[in-house]
């Protein structure tokens, strides 16, 4: 007798159309999540603020006439401090001073409302992005 050749109808596929649909759905979902995150990997979230301790204003003249910076200091029960720096109604920089770790600054360099830069160190530092000075 001769060699038998299998009939193609009897060969079972490795995956079904239903499996293709699931794989496509999972691939689409994973691509969508990677493209549209709530916060990108480069965004930094400030820790929760405590109670407002003090608020004061500083005139930035003569370098920036008519500009006033508002600085607010918050402190929680564990003595962690947060300083917010605001110009023209926009918080552009936050200084975080934890009671048990070194401090750091978070800066919004683009005006998006998200802190995209973290600068280590507690020494006094003021980063004035151009967007905050010319915002109306």
Secondary structure as UniProt FT lines:
FT   HELIX           8..10
FT   HELIX           17..35
FT   TURN            41..42
FT   STRAND          51..59
FT   TURN            61..66
FT   STRAND          68..75
FT   TURN            77..78
FT   STRAND          81..87
FT   TURN            88..89
FT   STRAND          90..97
FT   STRAND          104..107
FT   STRAND          117..120
FT   HELIX           130..133
//
